[in-house]
Amino acid sequence: MAIQKHKIVPHLWFDNNAEEAVNFYVSVFENSRITDVSRFGDAGPGLKGSVMAMGFELEGQNFAAINGGPWAKFNGAVSFLVHCETQDEIDHYYDKLVEGGQQQPCGWLTDRFGLVWQVTYARMPKMLTDSDSARAYRVMQAMFSMKKIFIAALDAAYAG
């Protein structure tokens, strides 16, 4: 594997479909690429020539993926947050990532590989921590009513 530019790199454990997952994620995020591919050899434990591990970047963030077998599964305790400036961005990322997966409340989703994502409005943290607690409460209530985030509804709740 190539030298990573980040000291901490999220490492994703897949049963046997790391290559499919990495190709999917790289197709969803525009500024992305596969950086390394390691394949099993004669020693196994996977089929000779099949992907053992991959390095990839999504929007400049390094990731590693491994085909490690069925031992580890993803869950909601770890998720990836995607900050979006526009509704078009939210629609793009949310709609692509949720294909074959499952919608969750408040912009969260589980993709078809079991990885959990939060696709949200970049201004959301500021809105939810506004010094006007009534404003923040309205935004929180609006968000609780959504699966995919809708910026216009959040902005309207924020404005009162």
One Martini backbone bead per residue (centre of mass of N, CA, C, O) as a GRO file, in nm:
protein
  160
    1MET     BB    1   0.100   0.034   0.016
    2ALA     BB    2   0.067   0.350   0.031
    3ILE     BB    3   0.131   0.638   0.154
    4GLN     BB    4  -0.027   0.818   0.385
    5LYS     BB    5  -0.160   1.150   0.453
    6HIS     BB    6  -0.292   1.025   0.704
    7LYS     BB    7  -0.278   0.919   1.027
    8ILE     BB    8  -0.589   0.864   1.000
    9VAL     BB    9  -0.761   0.563   0.877
   10PRO     BB   10  -1.023   0.434   0.758
   11HIS     BB   11  -1.129   0.089   0.815
   12LEU     BB   12  -1.283  -0.147   0.601
   13TRP     BB   13  -1.485  -0.433   0.660
   14PHE     BB   14  -1.520  -0.710   0.452
   15ASP     BB   15  -1.600  -1.002   0.343
   16ASN     BB   16  -1.604  -1.002  -0.026
   17ASN     BB   17  -1.683  -0.672  -0.137
   18ALA     BB   18  -1.470  -0.436  -0.161
   19GLU     BB   19  -1.453  -0.371  -0.462
   20GLU     BB   20  -1.748  -0.293  -0.503
   21ALA     BB   21  -1.759  -0.072  -0.289
   22VAL     BB   22  -1.531   0.111  -0.387
   23ASN     BB   23  -1.644   0.162  -0.669
   24PHE     BB   24  -1.898   0.296  -0.566
   25TYR     BB   25  -1.781   0.532  -0.397
   26VAL     BB   26  -1.614   0.654  -0.633
   27SER     BB   27  -1.879   0.714  -0.806
   28VAL     BB   28  -2.017   0.922  -0.603
   29PHE     BB   29  -1.744   1.073  -0.566
   30GLU     BB   30  -1.576   1.292  -0.753
   31ASN     BB   31  -1.311   1.322  -0.555
   32SER     BB   32  -1.191   1.018  -0.655
   33ARG     BB   33  -0.983   0.718  -0.568
   34ILE     BB   34  -0.773   0.464  -0.644
   35THR     BB   35  -0.452   0.367  -0.494
   36ASP     BB   36  -0.491   0.049  -0.413
   37VAL     BB   37  -0.406  -0.307  -0.486
   38SER     BB   38  -0.453  -0.618  -0.324
   39ARG     BB   39  -0.372  -0.962  -0.374
   40PHE     BB   40  -0.415  -1.277  -0.365
   41GLY     BB   41  -0.231  -1.559  -0.333
   42ASP     BB   42  -0.132  -1.877  -0.272
   43ALA     BB   43  -0.173  -1.836   0.054
   44GLY     BB   44  -0.399  -1.657   0.096
   45PRO     BB   45  -0.726  -1.710   0.193
   46GLY     BB   46  -0.803  -1.628  -0.073
   47LEU     BB   47  -0.848  -1.606  -0.387
   48LYS     BB   48  -0.658  -1.605  -0.636
   49GLY     BB   49  -0.667  -1.254  -0.736
   50SER     BB   50  -0.823  -1.145  -0.522
   51VAL     BB   51  -0.921  -0.911  -0.311
   52MET     BB   52  -0.778  -0.792  -0.011
   53ALA     BB   53  -0.691  -0.477  -0.069
   54MET     BB   54  -0.769  -0.117  -0.036
   55GLY     BB   55  -0.708   0.203  -0.162
   56PHE     BB   56  -0.877   0.524  -0.091
   57GLU     BB   57  -1.050   0.825  -0.209
   58LEU     BB   58  -1.267   1.076  -0.051
   59GLU     BB   59  -1.239   1.392  -0.074
   60GLY     BB   60  -0.925   1.337   0.046
   61GLN     BB   61  -0.997   1.080   0.203
   62ASN     BB   62  -0.864   0.820   0.350
   63PHE     BB   63  -0.888   0.465   0.276
   64ALA     BB   64  -0.959   0.128   0.383
   65ALA     BB   65  -0.987  -0.210   0.246
   66ILE     BB   66  -1.120  -0.541   0.336
   67ASN     BB   67  -1.116  -0.895   0.293
   68GLY     BB   68  -1.204  -1.063   0.607
   69GLY     BB   69  -1.481  -1.161   0.633
   70PRO     BB   70  -1.755  -1.233   0.867
   71TRP     BB   71  -1.666  -1.113   1.148
   72ALA     BB   72  -1.733  -0.812   1.056
   73LYS     BB   73  -1.970  -0.543   1.121
   74PHE     BB   74  -2.165  -0.297   1.058
   75ASN     BB   75  -2.268   0.008   1.237
   76GLY     BB   76  -2.404   0.301   1.397
   77ALA     BB   77  -2.144   0.377   1.573
   78VAL     BB   78  -2.044   0.429   1.273
   79SER     BB   79  -2.006   0.721   1.064
   80PHE     BB   80  -2.063   0.922   0.768
   81LEU     BB   81  -2.022   1.266   0.704
   82VAL     BB   82  -2.215   1.477   0.476
   83HIS     BB   83  -2.159   1.792   0.366
   84CYS     BB   84  -2.412   2.019   0.239
   85GLU     BB   85  -2.508   2.313   0.051
   86THR     BB   86  -2.727   2.159  -0.126
   87GLN     BB   87  -2.992   1.988  -0.251
   88ASP     BB   88  -2.844   1.852  -0.483
   89GLU     BB   89  -2.633   1.717  -0.304
   90ILE     BB   90  -2.819   1.559  -0.127
   91ASP     BB   91  -2.961   1.402  -0.350
   92HIS     BB   92  -2.716   1.264  -0.465
   93TYR     BB   93  -2.600   1.116  -0.213
   94TYR     BB   94  -2.852   0.988  -0.096
   95ASP     BB   95  -2.964   0.838  -0.347
   96LYS     BB   96  -2.710   0.666  -0.399
   97LEU     BB   97  -2.654   0.539  -0.111
   98VAL     BB   98  -2.957   0.409  -0.070
   99GLU     BB   99  -2.924   0.209  -0.280
  100GLY     BB  100  -3.017  -0.094  -0.137
  101GLY     BB  101  -3.096   0.027   0.129
  102GLN     BB  102  -3.163   0.243   0.424
  103GLN     BB  103  -3.362   0.446   0.577
  104GLN     BB  104  -3.328   0.717   0.805
  105PRO     BB  105  -3.331   0.944   1.024
  106CYS     BB  106  -3.197   1.262   0.969
  107GLY     BB  107  -3.010   1.164   0.703
  108TRP     BB  108  -2.988   0.875   0.745
  109LEU     BB  109  -2.805   0.572   0.631
  110THR     BB  110  -2.797   0.249   0.475
  111ASP     BB  111  -2.616   0.079   0.281
  112ARG     BB  112  -2.570  -0.213   0.089
  113PHE     BB  113  -2.304  -0.274   0.290
  114GLY     BB  114  -2.381  -0.132   0.594
  115LEU     BB  115  -2.309   0.156   0.580
  116VAL     BB  116  -2.307   0.460   0.760
  117TRP     BB  117  -2.487   0.768   0.689
  118GLN     BB  118  -2.468   1.137   0.676
  119VAL     BB  119  -2.689   1.356   0.505
  120THR     BB  120  -2.622   1.707   0.523
  121TYR     BB  121  -2.644   2.024   0.627
  122ALA     BB  122  -2.393   2.248   0.680
  123ARG     BB  123  -2.580   2.444   0.876
  124MET     BB  124  -2.693   2.268   1.106
  125PRO     BB  125  -2.510   2.317   1.355
  126LYS     BB  126  -2.580   2.619   1.378
  127MET     BB  127  -2.888   2.586   1.408
  128LEU     BB  128  -2.876   2.385   1.668
  129THR     BB  129  -2.683   2.626   1.827
  130ASP     BB  130  -2.853   2.851   1.867
  131SER     BB  131  -2.922   3.106   2.094
  132ASP     BB  132  -3.207   3.053   1.987
  133SER     BB  133  -3.395   2.804   2.112
  134ALA     BB  134  -3.647   2.814   1.927
  135ARG     BB  135  -3.501   2.781   1.665
  136ALA     BB  136  -3.359   2.513   1.726
  137TYR     BB  137  -3.619   2.355   1.782
  138ARG     BB  138  -3.750   2.382   1.503
  139VAL     BB  139  -3.526   2.238   1.350
  140MET     BB  140  -3.535   1.972   1.504
  141GLN     BB  141  -3.830   1.904   1.434
  142ALA     BB  142  -3.793   1.903   1.131
  143MET     BB  143  -3.576   1.682   1.120
  144PHE     BB  144  -3.748   1.453   1.263
  145SER     BB  145  -3.951   1.443   0.996
  146MET     BB  146  -3.706   1.319   0.842
  147LYS     BB  147  -3.505   1.165   0.624
  148LYS     BB  148  -3.445   1.339   0.408
  149ILE     BB  149  -3.304   1.636   0.356
  150PHE     BB  150  -3.468   1.971   0.370
  151ILE     BB  151  -3.372   2.287   0.342
  152ALA     BB  152  -3.630   2.459   0.322
  153ALA     BB  153  -3.751   2.355   0.593
  154LEU     BB  154  -3.517   2.447   0.773
  155ASP     BB  155  -3.518   2.747   0.698
  156ALA     BB  156  -3.810   2.796   0.787
  157ALA     BB  157  -3.773   2.715   1.081
  158TYR     BB  158  -3.550   2.922   1.142
  159ALA     BB  159  -3.727   3.179   1.063
  160GLY     BB  160  -4.044   3.108   1.164
   0.00000   0.00000   0.00000
